[in-house]
Amino acid sequence: MKLAVPKETKLKENRVALTPDVVKDLVKKGFEVLVENGAGMNSFFSDEAYTAAGAQLCDSNKVYADADVVLKVNAPQPAEIAKMKKEAILISFLWAATNPEMVSACEKAGISAFSMDAVPRISRAQKMDALSSQANLAGYKAVLMAADTIGKILPMMTTAAGTIRPCKVVIFGAGVAGLQAIATAKRLGAVVEVTDIRPETKEQVESLGGKFIVVKSDASIKIEGGYVKGVSEEFLKMQQELVAKHVKEADVVITTALIPGKKAPLLVTDDMVKSMRFGSVIVDMAVEQGGNVVGSELNKTVQKHGATIIGEGNIPSLLPMNASDLYAKNIQTLLLHLADKDKFKWEMEEEITKGSLIVFKGDAVHPSVKKAQTA
């Protein structure tokens, strides 16, 4: 089979779907790999490195038209999908439930599409879990961004001129990104407080040295496969009231809360931002899905009530070498689970196949897409 890696076209995207090391491994396994000219340059992987790994370089038209399988980071545009041959296969982040135009383009083109963000969260799929691999890096980078922006150091420091008190960092959400943010902030010497609507995360937070802010759960919280799928406005309001005191005393706030397929929940109100110390920093990691913070703006850093709000929409892309390397291994593992060098297995009732397959030979099959189409 011919695998193809197009150059990413999304604004501020520096990642690439396959790295030269992974290309070399796939070529050894019998796959043919096409890579668009310059696809890895923003990740610091040269065309020469891909050629040395056994890939063939090609232009943007050939990379779609000749491919049996197209591998991407971000979902291609409908015009790009239209270039794919019938019954070709796409593997990428798709966010299909909120991207109906992309799903329609896949149906019209008669292709099949697997979504990296729909891989089930089960133990045997951990090596395919691109959401986690990218969130891990994002949590680390978010703390560094805050540390670089705030006008003070994070750790306590005793000097002849006096003692500098440590920064207080408040983190909303103890998922993969949040836990990495906790670990990074602690390593830099900050005092870390964490809130999460899932009480079972308390032990993980405390094992990393964070203090858990207890917010009592209620029946409105829906959790599936480790992800929060829904929460009521009443609960969010109660959480805001309980956490407001901690935000007021924070030097840095980092928000990580996302609900797959839905707008990000609002966690930090305008009054909470106003209550913070002058010069405080907020990193809204959910800004691309609407944001957790009132006043955050996508891909912008803004000042509000004396606080700096960072709204970087694609934090993993700021670490493109590591992010691409991890993503390439994720996508390779999924590909080798679904197929060999000659064909796809199409084990339609197998859990990983069933969970990640969005469109099959021109027909939308994933429950989230079918529900969106009938809504």
Secondary structure as UniProt FT lines:
FT   STRAND          2..5
FT   TURN            11..12
FT   HELIX           20..28
FT   TURN            29..30
FT   STRAND          32..36
FT   TURN            37..40
FT   HELIX           41..43
FT   HELIX           47..53
FT   STRAND          56..58
FT   HELIX           60..65
FT   STRAND          69..71
FT   HELIX           78..81
FT   TURN            82..83
FT   TURN            86..87
FT   STRAND          89..92
FT   HELIX           96..98
FT   HELIX           100..109
FT   STRAND          112..115
FT   HELIX           116..118
FT   HELIX           123..128
FT   HELIX           130..149
FT   STRAND          157..159
FT   TURN            160..161
FT   STRAND          162..164
FT   STRAND          168..172
FT   HELIX           176..187
FT   TURN            188..189
FT   STRAND          191..195
FT   HELIX           199..201
FT   HELIX           202..207
FT   TURN            208..209
FT   STRAND          211..213
FT   TURN            219..220
FT   STRAND          222..224
FT   TURN            225..226
FT   STRAND          227..230
FT   HELIX           233..248
FT   STRAND          252..255
FT   TURN            260..261
FT   HELIX           270..275
FT   TURN            278..279
FT   STRAND          281..284
FT   TURN            285..286
FT   HELIX           287..289
FT   TURN            294..295
FT   TURN            298..299
FT   STRAND          301..304
FT   TURN            305..306
FT   STRAND          307..310
FT   HELIX           315..318
FT   HELIX           320..338
FT   TURN            348..349
FT   HELIX           351..356
FT   STRAND          357..360
FT   TURN            361..362
FT   STRAND          363..364
FT   HELIX           367..374
//
